[in-house]
Amino acid sequence: VVESIGEGVTGLREGDLVIPAYIADCKTCETCMSEKTNLCLKYPLSYNGLMQDGSSRMSIRGQTAYHAFSCSTWCQYLVINVNFLLKIDPKTPLPDASFLSCGFSTGYGATWKEAMVQNGSSVAVFGLGAVGLGAIKGAKSHGAIKVIGIDNNPMKAAKGRAFGMTDFINPGESDKSITELVKDLTAGMGVDYSFECTGVPPLINEAIQSTKLGTGKIIQMGVEEPNVNINIIGLLIGRTLKGSIFGGLKAKTDLPIIYSKCKNREIQLDELLSHEIKLEEVNKVFELLKQPDCVKILIKI
């Protein structure tokens, strides 16, 4: 909720409900005015925990505290540039708003903005957390007829089907590789698109090999290690591997479209909510994440 506004800010007023995003959408720079990428040049994505001028706006007992990407939301108050905010309907359920700022939107956006999933196509989604479930919903919404969800947690099968998954693979239940299992479901051809949402290094190569020769597209969203070994032969035979931040979404341009679908109940975001806790109980999060039924944990600040 907007508490106060700085000089020169337009389009917002005190009391407005907003979603903070970590990707800016200035609408004036070369990339924000194009459809090629969502990475703003005027307000570039920060990886060092500091603001553009090299400073931090936060401290704890005199010691510098660092930001997460371009904004820090684990606090009761934050100072943020208006280009990172999306104003939404004040009647929006707060859990839904929090789920749209990342996670589900990232997966949904990747099918729409990055892969541009085509009608009648086939898709494999690696990892059925919030990002993966977003990719399943996005693929189904854009006309994919076979949507394969892959996760070693059998309880994720029901969640995947709730968002439009047609087939489920639990790698732990077979001696075959994931690639073989995907090809078994696609007449030996592989899928048109793979969405890798875990960042687990071996799964990146499985995602590559699971797509069709010559035309397969792999969108990489998960990250576990900064450096991984890629089977280059899998790419030399015509496949395309593309990285994606925030699913290629622009906060002010694209998020309103997803938000509208949620508001019209085309997307059931409440399917993501599995646990709720108070901030004082935050250490329980680490145990809840290990529970097989965990998808998204809402922390009430």
Secondary structure, 3 states (H helix, E strand, C coil): CCCCCCCCCCCCCCCCEEEECCCCCCCCCCCCCCCCCCCCCCCCCCCCCCCCCCCCCEEECCEEECCCCCCCCCCCCCCCCHHHEEEECCCCCHHHHHHHCCCHHHHHHHHHHHCCCCCCCEEEEECCCHHHHHHHHHHHHCCCCEEEEECCCCCHHHHHHHCCCCEEECHHHCCCCHHHHHHHCCCCCCECEEEECCCCHHHHHHHHHCECCCCCEEEECCCCCCCCCCCHHHHHCCCEEEECCHHHCCCCCCHHHHHHHHHCCCCCHHHCEEEEEEHHHHHHHHHHCCCCCCCEEEEEC
